């Protein structure tokens, strides 16, 4: 007579209740994660130009004096430079938050590639926004210089606080992590 006993229920045969563990959700394939991350980056970069135009429209302008070949600031100590950097930071933070929430909503089942795409795409988008926003109005000043006009013109600001470029990815990542935290992921 044998003393070993086997159960007809296979769950009882496994040690320490392992069969009662809830199986993990099937995650998307790696190429789908990479595609979702690339999509997040590309969409972010494409939104950089409109955000730059928005920044140029909302940021305060500075007065410049054109005399011959030179262009000088009318008020070099103006607080408009600080306000311009602040409005840029606000614009890219808002764009990043909206982008992060949309990326979480559409790509929440994907892996870290979406987060990487938001980071890289956000940095590139903020750079595009800076370049586009700072060129608004330059053409008018160049025409005035070429024509030899003299007088005062308004010019949009260029970003002086380069640190504000991280506003987009920081806003996107905070929104993504916040949405994940609130929804329990």
C-alpha positions in Angstrom: 0.0 0.0 0.0 1.3 3.4 -1.0 1.2 6.5 1.3 1.4 9.1 -1.5 -1.9 10.7 -2.3 -2.7 12.7 -5.5 -5.6 15.0 -5.7 -8.0 14.9 -8.7 -8.1 18.7 -8.5 -5.0 20.1 -10.2 -5.2 23.4 -8.3 -4.5 21.5 -5.0 -1.4 19.9 -6.4 0.4 23.2 -6.9 2.5 24.5 -4.0 1.3 27.4 -1.9 -1.8 28.2 -3.9 -0.1 29.3 -7.1 -3.1 28.4 -9.3 -5.1 31.0 -7.5 -2.9 33.9 -8.8 -4.8 36.1 -11.2 -3.1 35.9 -14.6 -1.5 39.1 -15.8 -3.2 41.0 -18.7 -1.8 40.3 -22.1 0.4 43.2 -23.0 0.8 44.5 -26.5 3.7 43.4 -28.6 6.9 45.4 -28.6 6.4 46.8 -32.0 3.0 48.1 -31.0 4.6 49.8 -28.0 7.3 51.4 -30.2 4.7 52.5 -32.7 2.6 54.1 -29.9 5.7 55.9 -28.5 6.6 57.1 -32.0 3.1 58.4 -32.5 3.2 60.3 -29.2 6.5 61.9 -30.2 5.4 62.8 -33.8 2.1 64.3 -32.7 3.9 66.3 -30.0 6.4 67.7 -32.5 3.6 68.6 -35.0 1.8 70.6 -32.3 5.0 72.6 -31.6 4.4 75.1 -34.4 0.8 76.0 -33.4 1.9 76.4 -29.8 4.7 78.7 -30.9 2.3 80.8 -32.8 0.0 80.9 -29.8 3.0 82.0 -27.7 3.8 84.8 -30.2 0.2 86.0 -30.1 -0.1 86.0 -26.3 3.4 87.1 -25.3 4.1 90.8 -24.7 5.9 92.5 -27.5 8.9 94.8 -27.2 9.4 98.1 -29.0 12.5 98.4 -31.2 13.9 101.4 -32.9 15.1 101.0 -36.4 17.7 103.5 -37.6 19.5 102.7 -40.8 21.1 99.3 -40.5 20.7 98.9 -36.7 17.9 97.8 -34.6 17.9 98.7 -30.9 15.5 98.0 -28.1 13.5 101.0 -27.0 13.5 99.9 -23.3 16.4 97.4 -22.7 15.4 97.0 -19.0 11.8 96.1 -19.8 10.0 93.4 -17.7 8.5 92.1 -21.0 11.3 89.6 -21.3 10.3 87.9 -18.0 6.7 88.0 -19.0 7.6 86.5 -22.4 9.5 83.6 -20.8 6.7 83.0 -18.4 4.1 83.0 -21.1 6.2 80.5 -23.1 6.5 78.3 -20.0 2.7 78.5 -19.5 1.9 77.7 -23.1 4.2 74.6 -23.3 3.1 73.4 -19.8 -0.5 73.5 -20.9 0.3 71.8 -24.2 2.2 69.1 -22.3 -0.6 68.5 -19.9 -3.1 68.1 -22.6 -0.8 65.9 -24.6 0.0 63.7 -21.6 -3.7 63.2 -20.8 -4.5 62.4 -24.5 -1.5 60.0 -24.6 -2.7 58.3 -21.4 -6.2 58.0 -22.7 -5.2 56.6 -26.1 -2.1 54.6 -25.1 -2.7 53.5 -21.5 -2.3 49.8 -22.4 1.1 50.4 -24.0 4.4 50.3 -22.2 7.1 52.8 -21.4 7.6 53.7 -25.1 4.7 56.1 -24.8 6.4 57.9 -21.9 9.6 58.0 -23.8 7.8 59.4 -26.8 6.2 62.1 -24.7 9.5 63.1 -23.3 11.5 63.2 -26.5 8.6 64.6 -28.5 7.9 67.2 -25.8 11.5 68.5 -25.9 11.5 68.6 -29.7 8.0 70.3 -29.7 9.1 73.0 -27.2 12.2 73.7 -29.4 9.9 74.0 -32.5 7.5 76.3 -30.6 10.5 78.5 -29.5 11.8 78.7 -33.1 8.4 79.4 -34.6 7.3 81.9 -32.0 10.5 83.9 -32.0 10.4 84.4 -35.8 7.0 86.1 -35.8 7.5 89.7 -36.8 11.1 89.4 -37.8 10.1 89.8 -41.5 8.5 93.1 -40.9 11.6 94.4 -39.1 13.9 93.1 -41.9 11.8 94.9 -44.5 12.1 98.1 -42.5 15.9 97.7 -42.3 16.2 96.9 -46.0 14.0 99.9 -47.0 16.0 102.2 -44.7 13.0 103.2 -42.7 13.5 104.9 -39.4 11.1 104.6 -36.4 9.7 102.3 -33.8 8.2 98.9 -34.4 6.9 96.1 -32.2 8.7 92.8 -32.2 7.8 89.5 -30.6 10.2 88.2 -28.0 12.7 85.4 -28.2 13.0 83.0 -25.4 15.8 83.9 -23.0 15.2 81.2 -20.3 16.1 78.1 -22.2 15.2 76.1 -19.2 11.5 76.7 -20.1 11.9 74.1 -22.9 11.5 71.3 -20.4 8.0 72.6 -19.6 6.4 70.5 -22.3 7.8 67.1 -21.3 7.4 67.8 -17.6 3.7 68.8 -18.1 3.1 65.7 -20.2 4.8 63.3 -17.8 3.0 64.8 -14.8 -0.3 64.5 -16.5 0.4 60.9 -17.7 1.5 59.8 -14.2 -1.3 61.7 -12.5 -3.9 60.1 -14.8 -2.3 56.7 -14.2 -2.3 57.2 -10.4 -6.0 58.4 -10.3 -7.1 55.5 -12.4 -5.1 53.0 -10.4 -2.5 51.8 -12.9 
